[in-house]
Amino acid sequence: MPSKVPDDDGLNTNLEPTRAYAFPVSGGPSPARTVELIAGSVPAIAVEIEQLLRRRLAGVSALLAGITVVLLLLDLATKDPQEPPVAELLRVIAFCGLAGASALLFSKLELSLVQLRWAEVWVFGVSGVFILVIDQLKTGSYARSGATANIVAGLKVDVTCWWGLMNLYVVLIPSSVRRTALMVAIMAIAPIVQLVQWRIEYPAVADVVNLRGILIIATIMAIGAGGAVFLGRAIGALRKQALSGRRFGQYRLKELLGAGGMGEVRLAEHLLLKRPCAIKVIHPNRASDPTALARFEREVRAAAELTHPNTIAIYDYGRAEDGSFYYVMEYLPGLTLAELVELHGALPPERVIYLIRQVCGALAEAHARGLIHRDVKPGNIIVTERGGAFDFVKLLDFGLVKPAPDPAVARHVTQENTVAGSPLFMSPDQSVSGLVLDSRSDLYSLGAVTYFLLTGQPPFSGRSPMEVIVAHARDPVRPPSQLNAAVPKALEDVVVRCLAKEAKDRFQSASELDRALACCESADCWTHERAANWWGDKGLEKRNGASRAIST
């Protein structure tokens, strides 16, 4: 059973898989990956994550405020004559800042995820600045009085404090690996910079802390930072490891079926119905990303609205006890069209028509409901067996779906200077910044899929995503019959019309495309019996393929 998602539809290419790319209009830096949001979307999942982050931050700020009070009381009880009086005032200020943040986070005042992230910076920033300022005051006092022993002892305390702060952040604050690494790096570098400044400013420090000492402390902080990041990754790994025997509501998780940048799909079983299903779980390190959460929720809601038999069915949707988000869909053992071509080569024209007409039905319903898929590609179409019918098609992955625009309103449905989709199968419309997309963009992509099934290769290729996008918009397509002489003229005309550069020159609806395919001379030559025989000959009737409903 495959355990990972093949690169870019199973093709041997260096192109990136399904992503949203951002390209400058003219010149500029290299493309940066982005994921777009539906205009006006307010994901309910993000609200759940905000609540989790808010509870964690409230607890951490209260804990740090309590530690500040304890330190203040200890200083008052064991008054150090060399400590400047302003240190006590600073402790009071730090306590007020942390206590205020705690009170705000524990209050009923509504805070957005962005505001919570700023609160996170405030809580850990106040703590870090407090440590730095107190150390600066104490070290200056010790250096002026010649208390070098106190300087060395203070450095040991500093290292311990920064280690504790780093691990507190990693263990308790849900965040991405990149953000965690950035925060931990700042905490690790800050004391080293301060120590170098001390050596320059105070001769007493230079006398007791030489360059070798600085390297030792830098090494200790580096080890602490690396250990903190490793600890964060280990916590995530343990969480994933626990998935194999964990319950999500009424579902028991089993083995991994596939994984991508957005989440992973696992085989599961309903505890009461004993029905196999697939559960898509969002990656824990993406749980704090509002963009990823919006995309995750959009995929669930868009797919759940559709009832066509050739669209994947969504059974359930929810949140686990540990805060992980998931949705439950039908389990689809079978092959994606990308795998089908990779394993068995180009398909006969009659079978291509048989498969593509089913996709037309799924798209027709989606378009009638005002939804544009925007990522129709071989990797998002699976061929399976349902109810004894072989070569049954299911359209997957609505992670890039968007509402179709109102023709009466010139409303952009993509962000400025961005395109979203898979370059190998993406319409020229999607590469034009600010262009209002409609259902004909999906029909172009479906034409590219048809071309791929007939010839074994996409209509255009290149060394980079940009080259492919430009080719789709500029270059004439090579007729599929030049690559596969078995392609009949009528079917070739249908494919070429789908791949027209201008949307007005394509088929205007999925139903119109379906009727055109039905009129091709080999449309009725692939039957249920031939499909069953093909699967039987290949020994694939019982194949347990991976469900590909993953946003990669």
Secondary structure, DSSP 4 states (H G I P E B T S, - for coil): ---SPPGGGG-S-SS--SEEEE--SSS-S--EEE----TT---HHHHHHHHHHHHHHHHHHHHHHHHHHHHHHHHHHT--TTS-THHHHHHHHHHHHHHHHHHHHHSS----HHHHHHHHHHHHHHHHHHHHHHHHHHHHHHHHHT-HHHHHHHHHHHHHHHHHHHHHHHHHS---HHHHHHHHHHHHHHHHHHHHHHHHH-HHHHHHS-HHHHHHHHHHHHHHHHHHHHHHHHHHHHHHHGGGG-EETTEEEEEEEEE-SSEEEEEEEETTT--EEEEEEE-GGGTT-HHHHHHHHHHHHHHHH---TTBPPEEEEEE-TTS-EEEEEE---EEEHHHHHHHH-SPPHHHHHHHHHHHHHHHHHHHHTTEE-----GGGEEEEEETTEEEEEEE---TT-EEPPPTTS----S-TTEEEE-GGG--GGGGSTTPPP-HHHHHHHHHHHHHHHHHSS-S---SSHHHHHHHHHHSPPPPGGGT-TTS-HHHHHHHHHHT-SSGGGS-SSHHHHHHHHHTSTTTTSS-HHHHHHHHHHHT-TT--PPP-----
